[in-house]
């Protein structure tokens, strides 16, 4: 499917109709059923498309009129199922729209389905869903990344123009890297989390998956901004990143964290990083090595904080209020049976670890210490942005790995987030941009980081980098 902005003039002129686009998207979803990207496809999206066509004809259509979108299965849409790819939410139907979803719909985007994911967003490969693994459309033998696996696969396969996912430690950027698309995690508080099922509340952020930087900018502008239903949103109106895309870059200073390049990188990832550096120099930026010493503690800190918050957030799934409920003689037995049968092994693992690090006698040694180091990581990002404007680094240590390769090795699986989780700990914006394909045809890219409220500059650099790479024949 073509990028949305490239298609928009044909939509607004009536040359292309939304009904046809939606029909094509539903057909593509059926043809690619083997990817297991969708848990549910909304056949009635055709009816919404007809209404959007009428609004286009009247000249009253919104800024996303005709954009075909998929939603990760942890975002609420009124009257639709939401399971977080878990048995424990069996039969649950959303009573309201997530704020981001409501803004999409108000802008006349057309949602065609909910996508598969790692259960409760806990995973880096798309293999931890209760409904089976998602396949990578670039190579079906390999994982598409996670946890926004189905969302990324749907965009990469050309089924939809865009998808919304969630990013707790890299769950938008890492699957974007493995499938060769653009993945954006905005700064914490730019997009309301109201209606996003919580995994780790201080780390979670709704993000976008698209094929182009321009599409990502347009989508981000629509769903950003303060929300009275979410006290953690930035109270200041969000600046429009689309206004920044074509502005001259000026003398942008790019920093390359020494701790990233000291990590063991696949040869193709190193090559992509070098190509990105060359392209950035071509567009007039300067590049210097900077140091953020506490980045080396990203994975242990992220693991402790995320699992502690998951333990707390997932306590609500008890079989009493909604979702799966197993009959039992006592309340305790009801809780035990429901949670044991409803949660998958990865979710259980994280609940157990999170409960342990919050328990009496251990909370100071683990959770409190992790939060102290997290503060140091955030401070180092702030200090780095006093000397540079943007940070550059790899997104993943390697290209997409084979299905089953790391499924029974949790520690190795967690290391997939070694370059992405720091942005969540610090709350800063970050985005993945494709750079090249390796010798096996697997996509490789890089990651840009910006200071808080720095999405505009981040997108401007990304747009210039995208153009330069395209001109050089990426």
KEDO-686938 format. One record per residue (C-alpha): y, x, z; residue in one letter. Coordinates in nm, 3 decimals. Layout:
BEGIN
R  Y  X  Z  A .
...
//
This chain:
BEGIN
R  0.000  0.000  0.000  X .
R  0.346  0.134  -0.092  X .
R  0.599  0.213  0.179  X .
R  0.794  -0.095  0.283  X .
R  1.145  0.032  0.209  X .
R  1.043  0.131  -0.145  X .
R  0.907  -0.221  -0.196  X .
R  1.190  -0.414  -0.028  X .
R  1.420  -0.447  -0.337  X .
R  1.133  -0.611  -0.529  X .
R  1.075  -0.850  -0.237  X .
R  1.441  -0.948  -0.207  X .
R  1.473  -1.004  -0.583  X .
R  1.168  -1.233  -0.585  X .
R  0.978  -1.002  -0.820  X .
R  0.714  -0.958  -0.547  X .
R  0.624  -1.245  -0.317  X .
R  0.516  -1.214  0.046  X .
R  0.225  -1.452  -0.013  X .
R  0.081  -1.214  -0.270  X .
R  0.132  -0.914  -0.041  X .
R  -0.045  -1.084  0.246  X .
R  -0.329  -1.194  0.021  X .
R  -0.370  -0.837  -0.101  X .
R  -0.364  -0.708  0.258  X .
R  -0.631  -0.956  0.370  X .
R  -0.845  -0.860  0.070  X .
R  -0.800  -0.490  0.158  X .
R  -0.904  -0.558  0.517  X .
R  -1.223  -0.726  0.392  X .
R  -1.301  -0.441  0.150  X .
R  -1.255  -0.188  0.429  X .
R  -1.451  -0.380  0.690  X .
R  -1.674  -0.076  0.742  X .
R  -1.379  0.109  0.900  X .
R  -1.398  -0.136  1.193  X .
R  -1.020  -0.108  1.214  X .
R  -0.960  -0.478  1.287  X .
R  -1.104  -0.683  1.571  X .
R  -0.950  -0.998  1.425  X .
R  -0.769  -1.076  1.100  X .
R  -0.525  -1.367  1.091  X .
R  -0.607  -1.568  0.779  X .
R  -0.318  -1.804  0.855  X .
R  -0.075  -1.516  0.791  X .
R  -0.054  -1.656  0.438  X .
R  0.124  -1.961  0.577  X .
R  0.380  -1.744  0.755  X .
R  0.426  -1.546  0.431  X .
R  0.518  -1.869  0.249  X .
R  0.786  -1.941  0.510  X .
R  0.925  -1.588  0.476  X .
R  0.932  -1.628  0.096  X .
R  1.141  -1.942  0.145  X .
R  1.384  -1.754  0.371  X .
R  1.417  -1.476  0.114  X .
R  1.500  -1.736  -0.153  X .
R  1.764  -1.888  0.079  X .
R  1.913  -1.546  0.161  X .
R  1.841  -1.583  0.534  X .
R  1.549  -1.340  0.570  X .
R  1.542  -1.077  0.843  X .
R  1.544  -0.697  0.802  X .
R  1.162  -0.672  0.799  X .
R  1.100  -0.965  0.563  X .
R  0.761  -0.913  0.402  X .
R  0.660  -0.608  0.605  X .
R  0.285  -0.637  0.670  X .
R  0.208  -0.525  1.026  X .
R  -0.099  -0.482  1.247  X .
R  -0.095  -0.483  1.627  X .
R  -0.302  -0.270  1.860  X .
R  -0.523  -0.494  2.073  X .
R  -0.322  -0.427  2.390  X .
R  -0.006  -0.599  2.266  X .
R  0.031  -0.968  2.343  X .
R  0.098  -1.226  2.072  X .
R  0.122  -1.586  2.183  X .
R  -0.186  -1.794  2.106  X .
R  -0.388  -1.491  1.995  X .
R  -0.672  -1.312  2.168  X .
R  -0.606  -0.980  2.341  X .
R  -0.901  -0.785  2.477  X .
R  -0.791  -0.418  2.491  X .
R  -1.128  -0.362  2.316  X .
R  -1.300  -0.440  2.647  X .
R  -1.564  -0.692  2.751  X .
R  -1.375  -0.762  3.071  X .
R  -1.103  -0.955  2.882  X .
R  -1.359  -1.165  2.698  X .
R  -1.201  -1.492  2.584  X .
R  -0.850  -1.407  2.705  X .
R  -0.570  -1.561  2.497  X .
R  -0.206  -1.450  2.524  X .
R  0.039  -1.698  2.672  X .
R  0.351  -1.524  2.542  X .
R  0.474  -1.262  2.295  X .
R  0.536  -0.902  2.394  X .
R  0.906  -0.828  2.350  X .
R  0.835  -0.581  2.068  X .
R  0.619  -0.841  1.893  X .
R  0.881  -1.113  1.938  X .
R  1.140  -0.886  1.778  X .
R  0.906  -0.813  1.487  X .
R  0.854  -1.182  1.425  X .
R  1.226  -1.258  1.457  X .
R  1.288  -0.996  1.186  X .
R  1.036  -1.177  0.960  X .
R  0.761  -0.918  0.968  X .
R  0.415  -1.065  0.903  X .
R  0.140  -0.977  1.150  X .
R  -0.206  -0.996  0.991  X .
R  -0.433  -0.898  1.279  X .
R  -0.515  -0.704  1.593  X .
R  -0.672  -0.363  1.567  X .
R  -0.960  -0.187  1.739  X .
R  -0.887  0.085  1.994  X .
R  -1.037  0.295  2.269  X .
R  -1.100  0.058  2.559  X .
R  -0.780  0.005  2.760  X .
R  -0.626  0.288  2.554  X .
R  -0.850  0.544  2.724  X .
R  -0.974  0.786  2.461  X .
R  -0.881  1.034  2.190  X .
R  -1.128  0.944  1.918  X .
R  -1.162  0.567  1.869  X .
R  -1.524  0.586  1.989  X .
R  -1.477  0.418  2.328  X .
R  -1.432  0.058  2.209  X .
R  -1.667  -0.211  2.336  X .
R  -1.681  -0.331  1.974  X .
R  -1.793  -0.008  1.810  X .
R  -1.616  0.303  1.680  X .
R  -1.337  0.311  1.422  X .
R  -1.392  0.529  1.114  X .
R  -1.135  0.762  0.959  X .
R  -1.038  0.638  0.609  X .
R  -0.978  0.998  0.500  X .
R  -1.338  1.093  0.585  X .
R  -1.564  0.826  0.728  X .
R  -1.781  1.086  0.901  X .
R  -1.491  1.180  1.125  X .
R  -1.294  1.012  1.402  X .
R  -0.948  0.866  1.332  X .
R  -0.816  0.976  1.672  X .
R  -0.722  0.751  1.957  X .
R  -0.650  0.544  2.130  X .
R  -0.451  0.369  1.854  X .
R  -0.743  0.431  1.621  X .
R  -0.762  0.098  1.437  X .
R  -0.385  0.080  1.397  X .
R  -0.373  0.427  1.237  X .
R  -0.676  0.356  1.016  X .
R  -0.521  0.030  0.891  X .
R  -0.203  0.210  0.783  X .
R  -0.381  0.514  0.638  X .
R  -0.618  0.292  0.439  X .
R  -0.322  0.112  0.282  X .
R  -0.408  -0.224  0.435  X .
R  -0.071  -0.268  0.609  X .
R  0.277  -0.118  0.580  X .
R  0.298  -0.042  0.951  X .
R  0.133  -0.089  1.288  X .
R  0.241  -0.089  1.649  X .
R  0.038  0.120  1.891  X .
R  0.080  0.256  2.241  X .
R  0.119  0.621  2.338  X .
R  0.026  0.729  2.692  X .
R  -0.063  1.092  2.624  X .
R  -0.052  1.110  2.245  X .
R  -0.232  0.791  2.144  X .
R  0.004  0.725  1.851  X .
R  0.075  1.081  1.739  X .
R  -0.282  1.213  1.757  X .
R  -0.437  0.940  1.536  X .
R  -0.138  0.976  1.301  X .
R  -0.230  1.345  1.274  X .
R  -0.598  1.277  1.208  X .
R  -0.526  1.015  0.939  X .
R  -0.224  1.175  0.771  X .
R  0.058  0.931  0.850  X .
R  0.383  0.926  1.051  X .
R  0.349  0.848  1.423  X .
R  0.646  0.801  1.658  X .
R  0.663  0.790  2.037  X .
R  1.024  0.710  2.131  X .
R  1.179  0.815  2.459  X .
R  1.063  0.630  2.769  X .
R  1.263  0.310  2.808  X .
R  1.378  0.275  2.447  X .
R  1.123  0.001  2.373  X .
R  1.034  -0.268  2.624  X .
R  0.682  -0.253  2.766  X .
R  0.688  -0.626  2.847  X .
R  0.367  -0.766  2.697  X .
R  0.198  -0.426  2.664  X .
R  -0.117  -0.421  2.876  X .
R  -0.067  -0.136  3.121  X .
R  -0.279  0.178  3.136  X .
R  -0.043  0.425  3.311  X .
R  0.293  0.258  3.357  X .
R  0.509  0.570  3.395  X .
R  0.361  0.721  3.076  X .
R  0.297  0.424  2.844  X .
R  0.530  0.369  2.549  X .
R  0.499  0.147  2.244  X .
R  0.513  0.353  1.924  X .
R  0.505  0.307  1.547  X .
R  0.260  0.411  1.273  X .
R  0.387  0.414  0.913  X .
R  0.349  0.605  0.589  X .
R  0.710  0.726  0.571  X .
R  0.983  0.839  0.809  X .
R  1.224  0.577  0.668  X .
R  0.982  0.292  0.742  X .
R  0.937  0.423  1.096  X .
R  1.315  0.435  1.146  X .
R  1.364  0.077  1.030  X .
R  1.080  -0.051  1.246  X .
R  1.205  0.139  1.551  X .
R  1.555  -0.003  1.513  X .
R  1.420  -0.359  1.515  X .
R  1.204  -0.330  1.828  X .
R  1.430  -0.103  2.039  X .
R  1.685  -0.200  2.301  X .
R  1.731  -0.335  2.653  X .
R  1.512  -0.618  2.776  X .
R  1.574  -0.829  3.089  X .
R  1.195  -0.865  3.126  X .
R  1.146  -0.488  3.167  X .
R  1.358  -0.309  3.426  X .
R  1.247  0.031  3.291  X .
R  1.421  -0.015  2.955  X .
R  1.736  0.187  2.894  X .
R  2.029  -0.047  2.979  X .
R  2.243  0.111  2.705  X .
R  2.211  -0.040  2.355  X .
R  1.985  0.175  2.138  X .
R  2.158  0.368  1.860  X .
R  2.035  0.292  1.507  X .
R  1.822  0.578  1.378  X .
R  1.841  0.448  1.019  X .
R  2.214  0.530  1.025  X .
R  2.126  0.896  1.092  X .
R  1.869  0.953  0.817  X .
R  2.105  1.057  0.540  X .
R  2.368  1.232  0.751  X .
R  2.403  1.609  0.693  X .
R  2.189  1.812  0.929  X .
R  2.446  2.073  1.015  X .
R  2.346  2.380  1.216  X .
R  2.034  2.247  1.388  X .
R  1.858  2.485  1.626  X .
R  1.480  2.444  1.638  X .
R  1.277  2.583  1.927  X .
R  0.908  2.676  1.912  X .
R  0.748  2.678  2.261  X .
R  0.564  3.004  2.319  X .
R  0.302  2.818  2.521  X .
R  0.205  2.614  2.214  X .
R  0.153  2.908  1.982  X .
R  -0.043  3.094  2.250  X .
R  -0.301  2.814  2.251  X .
R  -0.607  2.855  2.034  X .
R  -0.529  2.684  1.702  X .
R  -0.747  2.606  1.404  X .
R  -0.643  2.823  1.110  X .
R  -0.531  2.517  0.909  X .
R  -0.312  2.395  1.197  X .
R  -0.148  2.737  1.214  X .
R  -0.088  2.727  0.837  X .
R  0.073  2.380  0.863  X .
R  0.301  2.506  1.138  X .
R  0.408  2.801  0.921  X .
R  0.474  2.571  0.623  X .
R  0.687  2.348  0.842  X .
R  0.884  2.647  0.969  X .
R  0.945  2.766  0.611  X .
R  1.061  2.418  0.509  X .
R  1.293  2.395  0.809  X .
R  1.449  2.729  0.719  X .
R  1.497  2.599  0.364  X .
R  1.705  2.308  0.490  X .
R  1.923  2.541  0.694  X .
R  1.788  2.521  1.049  X .
R  1.744  2.824  1.270  X .
R  1.416  2.876  1.457  X .
R  1.368  3.058  1.784  X .
R  1.087  3.095  2.035  X .
R  1.148  2.930  2.372  X .
R  0.941  2.917  2.687  X .
R  0.833  2.619  2.896  X .
R  0.597  2.795  3.141  X .
R  0.455  2.483  3.306  X .
R  0.330  2.338  2.976  X .
R  0.001  2.515  3.049  X .
R  -0.058  2.260  3.326  X .
R  -0.006  1.958  3.098  X .
R  -0.369  1.842  3.083  X .
R  -0.452  1.864  3.459  X .
R  -0.120  1.701  3.552  X .
R  -0.158  1.428  3.290  X .
R  -0.519  1.364  3.392  X .
R  -0.434  1.315  3.759  X .
R  -0.125  1.099  3.701  X .
R  -0.275  0.884  3.425  X .
R  -0.603  0.820  3.606  X .
R  -0.429  0.739  3.934  X .
R  -0.209  0.481  3.764  X .
R  -0.506  0.344  3.569  X .
R  -0.698  0.292  3.893  X .
R  -0.408  0.089  4.029  X .
R  -0.335  -0.109  3.711  X .
R  -0.696  -0.200  3.638  X .
R  -0.758  -0.334  3.989  X .
R  -0.636  -0.673  3.863  X .
R  -0.949  -0.724  3.649  X .
R  -1.170  -0.875  3.914  X .
R  -1.329  -1.180  3.749  X .
R  -1.115  -1.423  3.945  X .
R  -0.800  -1.473  3.742  X .
R  -0.890  -1.427  3.373  X .
R  -1.141  -1.273  3.139  X .
R  -1.505  -1.204  3.217  X .
R  -1.650  -1.363  3.532  X .
R  -2.001  -1.310  3.664  X .
R  -2.145  -1.553  3.917  X .
R  -2.244  -1.413  4.256  X .
R  -2.313  -1.517  4.614  X .
R  -2.013  -1.332  4.762  X .
R  -1.669  -1.224  4.649  X .
R  -1.762  -0.858  4.679  X .
R  -2.069  -0.907  4.463  X .
R  -1.861  -1.102  4.208  X .
R  -1.614  -0.814  4.182  X .
R  -1.889  -0.555  4.153  X .
R  -2.091  -0.739  3.888  X .
R  -1.788  -0.835  3.680  X .
R  -1.633  -0.489  3.678  X .
R  -1.965  -0.311  3.627  X .
R  -2.054  -0.523  3.324  X .
R  -1.699  -0.558  3.192  X .
R  -1.582  -0.197  3.185  X .
R  -1.723  0.077  2.962  X .
R  -1.823  0.424  3.085  X .
R  -1.493  0.600  3.003  X .
R  -1.287  0.337  3.184  X .
R  -1.518  0.358  3.487  X .
R  -1.486  0.737  3.488  X .
R  -1.107  0.720  3.493  X .
R  -1.097  0.450  3.762  X .
R  -1.325  0.658  3.985  X .
R  -1.124  0.978  3.939  X .
R  -0.796  0.790  3.987  X .
R  -0.918  0.623  4.304  X .
R  -1.033  0.959  4.439  X .
R  -0.698  1.136  4.383  X .
R  -0.517  0.848  4.557  X .
R  -0.752  0.833  4.855  X .
R  -0.655  0.934  5.208  X .
R  -0.685  1.307  5.256  X .
R  -0.654  1.385  4.883  X .
R  -0.335  1.214  4.768  X .
R  -0.115  1.508  4.875  X .
R  -0.347  1.772  4.730  X .
R  -0.380  1.604  4.391  X .
R  -0.148  1.315  4.308  X .
R  0.164  1.438  4.488  X .
R  0.113  1.793  4.359  X .
R  0.068  1.662  4.004  X .
R  0.395  1.469  4.029  X .
R  0.574  1.782  4.153  X .
R  0.450  1.985  3.856  X .
R  0.538  1.694  3.627  X .
R  0.897  1.720  3.751  X .
R  0.895  2.092  3.665  X .
R  0.770  2.017  3.312  X .
R  1.047  1.759  3.265  X .
R  1.307  2.003  3.395  X .
R  1.189  2.272  3.154  X .
R  1.229  2.032  2.861  X .
R  1.585  1.960  2.979  X .
R  1.659  2.333  3.009  X .
R  1.511  2.404  2.663  X .
R  1.734  2.140  2.505  X .
R  2.038  2.324  2.635  X .
R  1.962  2.613  2.398  X .
R  1.795  2.426  2.107  X .
R  1.838  2.081  1.954  X .
R  1.477  2.005  1.856  X .
R  1.137  2.144  1.954  X .
R  0.859  2.203  1.702  X .
R  0.488  2.240  1.764  X .
R  0.139  2.144  1.651  X .
R  0.021  1.789  1.718  X .
R  -0.351  1.865  1.759  X .
R  -0.546  2.191  1.800  X .
R  -0.768  2.105  1.501  X .
R  -0.816  1.853  1.218  X .
R  -1.018  1.537  1.282  X .
R  -1.356  1.619  1.432  X .
R  -1.692  1.456  1.353  X .
R  -1.800  1.134  1.520  X .
R  -2.016  1.203  1.823  X .
R  -1.909  1.568  1.838  X .
R  -1.717  1.532  2.167  X .
R  -1.833  1.193  2.288  X .
R  -2.043  1.335  2.571  X .
R  -1.803  1.616  2.661  X .
R  -1.507  1.448  2.837  X .
R  -1.324  1.772  2.920  X .
R  -1.320  1.886  2.557  X .
R  -1.215  1.536  2.451  X .
R  -0.923  1.541  2.697  X .
R  -0.801  1.870  2.547  X .
R  -0.726  1.681  2.224  X .
R  -0.401  1.580  2.398  X .
R  -0.298  1.933  2.496  X .
R  0.011  1.930  2.269  X .
R  0.107  1.563  2.298  X .
R  0.084  1.464  2.666  X .
R  0.382  1.676  2.776  X .
R  0.623  1.441  2.594  X .
R  0.489  1.149  2.799  X .
R  0.514  1.343  3.125  X .
R  0.876  1.433  3.046  X .
R  0.959  1.095  2.890  X .
R  1.116  1.255  2.580  X .
R  1.089  1.127  2.219  X .
R  0.830  1.290  1.991  X .
R  0.689  1.223  1.647  X .
R  0.414  1.347  1.418  X .
R  0.484  1.430  1.055  X .
R  0.213  1.513  0.795  X .
R  0.252  1.856  0.629  X .
R  -0.058  1.938  0.422  X .
R  -0.429  1.880  0.362  X .
R  -0.676  2.154  0.447  X .
R  -0.952  2.281  0.217  X .
R  -1.174  1.985  0.314  X .
R  -0.900  1.735  0.234  X .
R  -0.822  1.662  0.599  X .
R  -0.456  1.597  0.688  X .
R  -0.268  1.842  0.911  X .
R  0.084  1.804  1.045  X .
R  0.337  1.904  1.306  X .
R  0.521  1.746  1.594  X .
R  0.893  1.724  1.667  X .
R  1.038  1.669  2.017  X .
R  1.394  1.561  2.099  X .
R  1.595  1.519  2.419  X .
R  1.628  1.174  2.574  X .
R  1.826  0.942  2.344  X .
R  1.787  1.205  2.073  X .
R  1.581  0.994  1.832  X .
R  1.861  0.994  1.574  X .
R  1.861  1.373  1.531  X .
R  1.480  1.383  1.547  X .
R  1.457  1.135  1.260  X .
R  1.724  1.318  1.061  X .
R  1.529  1.644  1.086  X .
R  1.202  1.463  1.009  X .
R  1.351  1.294  0.703  X .
R  1.488  1.624  0.566  X .
R  1.157  1.796  0.638  X .
R  0.964  1.515  0.466  X .
R  1.183  1.543  0.154  X .
R  1.150  1.921  0.143  X .
R  0.772  1.912  0.179  X .
R  0.748  1.646  -0.092  X .
R  0.961  1.852  -0.330  X .
R  0.745  2.158  -0.264  X .
R  0.436  1.957  -0.364  X .
R  0.275  1.888  -0.029  X .
//
